[in-house]
Amino acid sequence: MIINKRLKRGFRVHWVQYVVLIAIIVLGMGMFLALWSGASNVYKTVEEYKDSLNAQHGYFTMMNDISDSQLEKINDLGAETEKHFYSDCDMSDESVIRISALRESIDLVYPSEGVLPVNDDEIAVEKMYGGKKNYAIGDTIDVAGKKYKVTGFVSVPDYNLCVASMADSSSNPNKFGLGFMTQDGYDKYIDSASEELIETKQYAYRLDNNTKENEKKLKDHLNDDIEDNHLFEFVNQDANIRMNNYKSTCVMEIAMAIAMGAILCIIIAYCIAVYSIHRIDEEVKNIGTLYAMGYLRKEMVRHYLIIPMLIAVIGSVAGTVIGVALSPAFATINTAYFSMPVPSVHISPLMVAYGILVPVIPSFFINYIVLNKKLKEKPVNMLRQTASSGKKKQKKIESDSFVRIFRKRQLASKMGGNIVLFFGIFFSVMMLVLGYSMKGNINNLINYAKNET
């Protein structure tokens, strides 16, 4: 259409507003998509990591060793078991390292850097603990009075959240970590240790058919049929926060990113609509002339939709690109909290579709409805510059003072801007409250960790 040639002038006049709106969409969608993608990549990486390392279905702790004949009976129930005995050792820096042997079939040890130990005087250290202690591969550390050479930094699927107790809600690598030796090295460590060192008899298990019924059979067997022994603890994978804490964290981050992104896009769409209304008010006489020349309302609506859609499309595409680019960085943030391999980057088609469509769809519908309503005016009214007031009937309230009537009419005439202002303030306050509450929770968590240690 010929009238579309006027778009360039509109860009020149209002380019600051348009650039600001595009920048808000780009920054908002980029941040929320990066948060979503980062959390999704962490979730998927841990799930793949657990599968590849044959993660346990649960574990149980006994008072004494289970004999070979008793283990055979457990295997007959369809449960594969493996010893995961460990002993906590106090280090010279007041931290605790949990020493155990390398696993052979369940919860295999994954070397993130370096190699697994092969000699009796070697040890692999959990990577977050090793990083906090500034250990390097080849360093020698003292464990229970004996020197061990650090061969690598590792992680295991049953300690994604590396905490000493199931009652702990957060990890503290400065105070607690894991160390893995060869089986011979671990046996020698236990034999040479002082009497104060306590060995925990923990067994990991995997069921052939992991159901609640089979789990109950195993637990009942351990309670009733193991002679001269006692079951201290029985924890399935679902109840193990060390293995599953990442799930709630990632799901919460994804849900927040989706919700906040949608809210932001709706607010921005309405802001664009308000700018479109102001543009129509400025050009009302020209629009009336075009109507008189034979232009249809649908043609005018299509014309005034071009700029809002360009803003939404440019912002959504650029925001999606930035979100994908920042995804590895946001995923790495979670690796500072969870003991896991470096997340692999997977770009979800759903996330890309969300990043492109969510800003565009609300912008189209909100602007179409607003513009269609605004451009319903008769050409005569537009030529007389009365389109902004329309046919709204003013209610006379004789009991009100002049000041109150003036305020009400001003509020009604700027209703669009007031609605945008309300939702903008609401969104900002919601983010501030969220940030403030997170600060309080983090401070409480820090104080709790200090008191516990």
C-alpha positions as CSV (number, residue, x, y, z in Angstrom):
1,M,0.0,0.0,0.0
2,I,1.1,3.6,-0.7
3,I,0.5,4.5,3.0
4,N,3.2,2.0,4.0
5,K,5.8,4.5,2.6
6,R,5.0,6.6,5.7
7,L,6.6,3.9,8.0
8,K,10.1,5.3,7.5
9,R,8.9,8.7,8.9
10,G,7.3,6.9,11.8
11,F,10.6,5.1,12.6
12,R,12.5,8.4,12.4
13,V,10.1,10.2,14.8
14,H,9.7,7.4,17.4
15,W,12.9,5.4,17.0
16,V,13.9,5.9,20.6
17,Q,10.7,4.2,21.9
18,Y,11.0,1.4,19.4
19,V,14.6,0.7,20.2
20,V,13.9,0.7,23.9
21,L,11.0,-1.8,23.5
22,I,13.1,-4.1,21.3
23,A,15.9,-3.9,23.9
24,I,13.6,-4.9,26.7
25,I,12.3,-7.9,24.7
26,V,15.8,-8.9,23.8
27,L,17.2,-8.7,27.3
28,G,14.1,-10.2,29.0
29,M,13.7,-13.1,26.6
30,G,17.4,-13.7,26.4
31,M,17.7,-14.0,30.2
32,F,14.6,-16.1,30.7
33,L,15.5,-18.5,27.7
34,A,19.1,-18.8,29.0
35,L,17.7,-19.7,32.5
36,W,15.3,-22.2,30.9
37,S,17.9,-23.8,28.6
38,G,20.6,-23.9,31.3
39,A,18.3,-25.7,33.8
40,S,17.0,-28.0,31.1
41,N,20.6,-28.9,30.0
42,V,21.5,-29.6,33.7
43,Y,18.5,-31.8,34.1
44,K,19.1,-33.8,30.9
45,T,22.8,-34.1,31.6
46,V,22.3,-35.5,35.1
47,E,19.7,-38.0,33.8
48,E,22.0,-39.3,31.1
49,Y,24.9,-39.3,33.6
50,K,22.9,-41.4,36.1
51,D,21.9,-43.9,33.3
52,S,25.4,-44.3,32.0
53,L,26.9,-44.9,35.5
54,N,24.2,-47.3,36.5
55,A,22.8,-45.2,39.3
56,Q,21.3,-47.1,42.3
57,H,17.6,-47.5,42.9
58,G,18.3,-47.0,46.6
59,Y,20.6,-48.0,49.5
60,F,20.4,-49.6,52.9
61,T,22.7,-49.5,55.9
62,M,23.2,-52.5,58.1
63,M,24.8,-52.9,61.6
64,N,27.2,-55.7,60.3
65,D,28.4,-57.2,57.1
66,I,25.9,-59.3,55.1
67,S,27.3,-62.8,54.4
68,D,27.7,-64.1,50.9
69,S,24.8,-66.6,51.4
70,Q,22.5,-63.8,52.6
71,L,23.5,-61.7,49.6
72,E,22.6,-64.6,47.3
73,K,19.1,-64.7,48.9
74,I,18.8,-60.9,48.2
75,N,19.8,-61.5,44.6
76,D,17.1,-64.1,44.3
77,L,14.6,-61.4,45.1
78,G,15.7,-59.6,41.9
79,A,18.0,-57.1,43.7
80,E,21.6,-56.5,42.6
81,T,23.7,-55.2,45.5
82,E,27.1,-53.7,46.0
83,K,29.1,-52.7,49.0
84,H,29.5,-49.0,49.4
85,F,31.2,-49.0,52.8
86,Y,32.7,-45.7,53.9
87,S,34.4,-44.0,56.7
88,D,34.5,-40.3,57.5
89,C,38.0,-38.9,58.3
90,D,38.6,-35.5,60.0
91,M,41.2,-33.5,58.0
92,S,43.7,-31.0,59.4
93,D,41.7,-28.1,58.1
94,E,38.6,-29.1,60.1
95,S,36.8,-30.5,57.0
96,V,35.6,-34.1,56.7
97,I,36.4,-36.4,53.8
98,R,34.3,-39.5,53.3
99,I,36.6,-42.4,52.2
100,S,35.3,-45.3,50.2
101,A,36.4,-47.8,47.6
102,L,35.9,-47.5,43.8
103,R,32.6,-49.0,42.7
104,E,32.5,-51.8,40.1
105,S,28.8,-52.1,39.1
106,I,26.5,-49.5,40.8
107,D,27.1,-45.7,41.0
108,L,30.3,-45.8,39.0
109,V,32.8,-43.1,39.7
110,Y,33.1,-40.5,36.9
111,P,36.5,-38.8,36.4
112,S,35.9,-35.2,35.4
113,E,39.6,-34.5,35.4
114,G,42.6,-36.8,35.6
115,V,42.2,-40.6,36.2
116,L,40.9,-43.0,38.8
117,P,43.5,-44.4,41.3
118,V,45.2,-47.7,40.4
119,N,47.7,-48.0,43.3
120,D,47.1,-48.4,47.0
121,D,48.6,-44.9,47.8
122,E,46.4,-43.0,45.4
123,I,43.1,-41.2,45.8
124,A,40.5,-39.5,43.6
125,V,38.8,-36.5,45.2
126,E,35.2,-35.2,44.6
127,K,35.7,-32.3,42.3
128,M,33.9,-29.5,44.3
129,Y,35.8,-30.4,47.4
130,G,39.1,-30.6,45.5
131,G,38.4,-27.2,43.9
132,K,37.7,-25.5,47.2
133,K,40.9,-27.0,48.8
134,N,43.0,-25.9,45.7
135,Y,44.2,-29.5,45.2
136,A,46.0,-30.2,41.9
137,I,46.6,-33.5,40.2
138,G,49.8,-35.0,41.6
139,D,49.4,-33.3,45.0
140,T,49.8,-35.3,48.2
141,I,47.2,-35.1,50.9
142,D,47.3,-36.6,54.4
143,V,44.4,-38.9,55.3
144,A,44.4,-40.5,58.7
145,G,48.1,-40.0,59.0
146,K,49.0,-41.6,55.7
147,K,50.0,-39.8,52.4
148,Y,47.9,-40.3,49.3
149,K,48.6,-38.9,45.8
150,V,45.7,-37.1,44.1
151,T,45.1,-38.7,40.7
152,G,41.9,-36.9,39.6
153,F,38.7,-35.1,40.4
154,V,35.5,-37.1,40.3
155,S,31.8,-37.2,40.8
156,V,29.3,-40.0,41.5
157,P,25.6,-40.1,40.8
158,D,24.5,-40.9,44.4
159,Y,26.1,-37.6,45.5
160,N,24.9,-35.0,43.0
161,L,24.2,-32.9,46.1
162,C,27.3,-33.6,48.1
163,V,26.1,-33.6,51.7
164,A,27.2,-35.7,54.7
165,S,23.7,-36.3,56.0
166,M,20.3,-36.6,54.4
167,A,19.2,-33.9,56.9
168,D,21.5,-31.3,55.3
169,S,19.7,-29.0,52.8
170,S,22.8,-27.6,51.0
171,S,26.3,-28.7,50.2
172,N,29.4,-27.0,51.7
173,P,32.5,-28.2,49.8
174,N,34.7,-26.4,52.3
175,K,33.5,-28.7,55.0
176,F,32.7,-32.0,53.3
177,G,33.9,-34.0,50.4
178,L,34.5,-37.5,49.0
179,G,37.6,-39.6,48.4
180,F,37.9,-42.8,46.4
181,M,40.6,-45.4,46.7
182,T,41.3,-48.8,45.2
183,Q,39.6,-51.7,47.1
184,D,43.0,-52.8,48.4
185,G,43.9,-49.2,49.3
186,Y,40.6,-48.8,51.2
187,D,41.0,-52.1,53.0
188,K,44.5,-51.1,54.2
189,Y,43.2,-47.7,55.2
190,I,40.5,-49.3,57.4
191,D,42.9,-51.9,58.9
192,S,45.5,-49.2,59.8
193,A,43.0,-46.7,61.1
194,S,42.5,-45.9,64.8
195,E,39.6,-47.4,66.8
196,E,37.9,-44.0,66.7
197,L,37.3,-44.4,62.9
198,I,33.8,-45.8,62.3
199,E,33.0,-47.7,59.1
200,T,29.4,-47.5,57.8
201,K,28.1,-50.7,56.2
202,Q,26.1,-49.3,53.4
203,Y,24.9,-51.3,50.4
204,A,23.5,-49.9,47.1
205,Y,20.9,-51.9,45.2
206,R,19.2,-52.0,41.8
207,L,16.0,-54.0,41.3
208,D,15.3,-56.0,38.1
209,N,11.8,-54.5,38.3
210,N,11.9,-51.3,40.2
211,T,8.4,-51.2,41.8
212,K,7.1,-50.3,45.2
213,E,6.0,-53.9,45.7
214,N,9.5,-55.3,45.0
215,E,11.1,-52.5,47.1
216,K,8.8,-53.5,50.1
217,K,9.8,-57.2,49.6
218,L,13.5,-56.3,49.8
219,K,12.9,-54.1,52.9
220,D,10.9,-56.7,54.7
221,H,13.5,-59.3,53.9
222,L,16.3,-57.1,55.4
223,N,14.2,-56.5,58.5
224,D,13.0,-60.1,59.1
225,D,15.3,-62.6,57.4
226,I,18.8,-61.3,57.9
227,E,20.1,-63.1,61.1
228,D,22.4,-61.5,63.6
229,N,22.1,-58.1,61.9
230,H,20.0,-55.0,62.0
231,L,18.7,-52.6,59.3
232,F,19.6,-49.1,60.3
233,E,18.4,-47.2,57.2
234,F,16.5,-48.0,53.9
235,V,16.3,-45.1,51.4
236,N,15.0,-45.4,47.8
237,Q,16.1,-43.1,45.0
238,D,13.0,-41.0,45.1
239,A,13.6,-40.1,48.8
240,N,17.3,-39.5,48.3
241,I,17.9,-35.7,48.2
242,R,21.6,-36.3,47.3
243,M,20.4,-37.8,44.0
244,N,17.2,-35.8,43.3
245,N,17.7,-32.3,44.7
246,Y,18.6,-31.1,41.2
247,K,15.2,-32.0,39.9
248,S,13.2,-29.5,42.1
249,T,15.8,-26.8,41.4
250,C,15.7,-27.3,37.6
251,V,11.9,-27.6,37.4
252,M,11.5,-24.4,39.5
253,E,13.9,-22.5,37.3
254,I,12.2,-23.6,34.1
255,A,8.7,-22.8,35.5
256,M,9.8,-19.4,36.6
257,A,11.5,-18.6,33.2
258,I,8.3,-19.6,31.3
259,A,6.0,-17.7,33.5
260,M,8.1,-14.5,33.8
261,G,8.8,-14.6,30.0
262,A,5.1,-14.7,29.3
263,I,4.2,-11.9,31.7
264,L,6.9,-9.7,30.3
265,C,5.8,-10.3,26.7
266,I,2.1,-9.4,27.6
267,I,3.2,-6.2,29.3
268,I,5.5,-5.2,26.4
269,A,2.7,-6.0,23.9
270,Y,0.4,-3.7,25.7
271,C,3.1,-1.0,25.8
272,I,3.4,-1.3,22.1
273,A,-0.3,-1.0,21.7
274,V,-0.3,2.2,23.8
275,Y,2.4,3.7,21.5
276,S,0.3,2.7,18.5
277,I,-2.7,4.5,20.0
278,H,-0.7,7.7,20.5
279,R,0.5,7.4,16.9
280,I,-3.1,7.2,15.7
281,D,-4.0,10.2,17.8
282,E,-1.2,12.2,16.2
283,E,-2.2,11.2,12.7
284,V,-6.0,11.2,13.2
285,K,-6.7,13.9,10.5
286,N,-4.6,12.0,8.0
287,I,-6.4,8.8,8.8
288,G,-9.7,10.5,8.3
289,T,-8.5,11.8,4.9
290,L,-7.4,8.3,3.9
291,Y,-10.8,6.9,4.9
292,A,-12.5,9.6,2.7
293,M,-10.2,8.6,-0.2
294,G,-11.5,5.0,0.0
295,Y,-9.1,3.1,2.3
296,L,-10.8,0.4,4.3
297,R,-10.4,-0.1,8.1
298,K,-8.8,-3.5,7.6
299,E,-6.1,-1.9,5.4
300,M,-5.4,0.8,8.1
301,V,-5.3,-1.9,10.8
302,R,-2.8,-3.9,8.7
303,H,-0.7,-0.7,8.2
304,Y,-0.5,0.2,11.9
305,L,0.2,-3.5,12.8
306,I,3.5,-3.5,10.8
307,I,5.6,-1.6,13.3
308,P,4.4,-3.5,16.4
309,M,5.0,-6.8,14.7
310,L,8.4,-5.8,13.5
311,I,9.3,-4.8,17.1
312,A,8.1,-8.2,18.4
313,V,9.7,-10.2,15.7
314,I,13.1,-8.5,15.9
315,G,13.1,-8.6,19.7
316,S,12.0,-12.3,19.8
317,V,14.6,-13.5,17.3
318,A,17.4,-11.6,18.8
319,G,16.4,-12.6,22.3
320,T,16.2,-16.3,21.3
321,V,19.7,-16.1,19.8
322,I,21.1,-14.5,22.9
323,G,19.3,-17.0,25.2
324,V,20.8,-19.9,23.2
325,A,24.3,-18.3,23.3
326,L,24.1,-17.7,27.1
327,S,22.7,-21.2,27.8
328,P,26.1,-22.8,28.6
329,A,27.0,-20.0,31.0
330,F,23.7,-20.4,32.9
331,A,24.1,-24.2,33.0
332,T,27.6,-23.8,34.4
333,I,26.2,-21.8,37.3
334,N,24.4,-24.9,38.6
335,T,27.6,-27.0,38.4
336,A,28.9,-24.8,41.2
337,Y,26.1,-26.2,43.4
338,F,25.8,-29.8,42.1
339,S,28.6,-32.4,41.8
340,M,28.2,-33.4,38.2
341,P,29.9,-33.4,34.8
342,V,30.0,-30.3,32.7
343,P,26.5,-30.0,31.1
344,S,26.1,-30.8,27.5
345,V,24.2,-28.1,25.5
346,H,20.9,-29.3,23.9
347,I,18.8,-26.7,22.2
348,S,15.1,-27.6,22.6
349,P,12.8,-26.9,19.6
350,L,10.1,-26.1,22.1
351,M,12.3,-23.4,23.7
352,V,13.1,-21.9,20.4
353,A,9.4,-21.8,19.4
354,Y,8.6,-20.3,22.8
355,G,11.3,-17.6,22.4
356,I,10.0,-16.6,18.9
357,L,6.2,-17.0,19.3
358,V,5.5,-15.8,22.8
359,P,6.5,-12.2,22.2
360,V,4.8,-12.2,18.7
361,I,1.4,-13.8,19.5
362,P,0.4,-11.5,22.4
363,S,1.7,-8.5,20.4
364,F,-0.4,-9.4,17.4
365,F,-3.7,-10.1,19.2
366,I,-3.5,-7.2,21.7
367,N,-2.5,-4.7,19.0
368,Y,-5.1,-6.0,16.6
369,I,-7.9,-5.7,19.1
370,V,-6.8,-2.2,20.3
371,L,-6.2,-0.9,16.7
372,N,-9.4,-2.3,15.4
373,K,-11.4,-0.6,18.1
374,K,-9.5,2.7,17.7
375,L,-9.9,2.8,14.0
376,K,-13.7,2.3,14.1
377,E,-14.3,6.1,14.1
378,K,-16.2,7.7,11.3
379,P,-14.1,9.7,8.8
380,V,-16.0,12.9,9.8
381,N,-15.0,12.6,13.4
382,M,-11.4,11.9,12.5
383,L,-11.3,15.0,10.2
384,R,-12.6,17.0,13.2
385,Q,-9.9,15.4,15.4
386,T,-12.4,13.9,17.8
387,A,-11.3,10.3,17.4
388,S,-9.4,10.2,20.7
389,S,-12.5,11.1,22.6
390,G,-14.9,8.9,20.5
391,K,-18.5,8.5,21.7
392,K,-17.8,8.0,25.3
393,K,-20.6,9.5,27.4
394,Q,-19.5,11.5,30.3
395,K,-21.3,10.8,33.5
396,K,-22.2,13.9,35.4
397,I,-21.9,13.6,39.1
398,E,-23.2,16.7,40.6
399,S,-22.3,15.8,44.1
400,D,-18.5,15.6,43.2
401,S,-16.3,18.6,43.3
402,F,-14.6,20.0,40.2
403,V,-11.3,18.6,41.3
404,R,-12.6,15.0,41.6
405,I,-14.4,15.2,38.3
406,F,-11.2,16.5,36.6
407,R,-9.2,13.7,38.2
408,K,-11.6,11.0,37.1
409,R,-11.7,12.2,33.5
410,Q,-7.9,12.4,33.4
411,L,-7.7,8.8,34.7
412,A,-10.2,7.6,32.1
413,S,-8.5,9.4,29.3
414,K,-5.1,7.8,30.1
415,M,-6.5,4.4,31.0
416,G,-4.1,2.5,28.6
417,G,-1.0,4.1,30.1
418,N,-2.3,3.6,33.6
419,I,-2.8,-0.1,33.0
420,V,0.7,-0.5,31.6
421,L,2.0,1.5,34.6
422,F,0.1,-0.8,37.0
423,F,1.4,-4.0,35.5
424,G,4.9,-2.6,35.1
425,I,5.0,-1.7,38.8
426,F,3.4,-5.1,39.8
427,F,6.0,-7.0,37.8
428,S,8.9,-4.9,39.3
429,V,7.6,-5.3,42.8
430,M,7.2,-9.0,42.3
431,M,10.8,-9.3,41.2
432,L,12.0,-7.2,44.1
433,V,10.0,-9.3,46.6
434,L,11.4,-12.5,45.0
435,G,14.9,-11.2,45.3
436,Y,14.4,-9.9,48.9
437,S,13.0,-13.3,50.0
438,M,15.8,-15.1,48.3
439,K,18.3,-12.9,50.2
440,G,16.7,-13.8,53.5
441,N,16.6,-17.5,52.7
442,I,20.3,-17.5,51.6
443,N,21.3,-15.6,54.8
444,N,19.4,-18.1,57.0
445,L,21.0,-21.0,55.1
446,I,24.5,-19.5,55.7
447,N,23.8,-19.0,59.4
448,Y,22.4,-22.6,59.6
449,A,25.6,-23.9,57.9
450,K,27.8,-21.9,60.3
451,N,26.0,-23.2,63.3
452,E,26.1,-26.8,62.1
453,T,29.9,-26.6,61.5
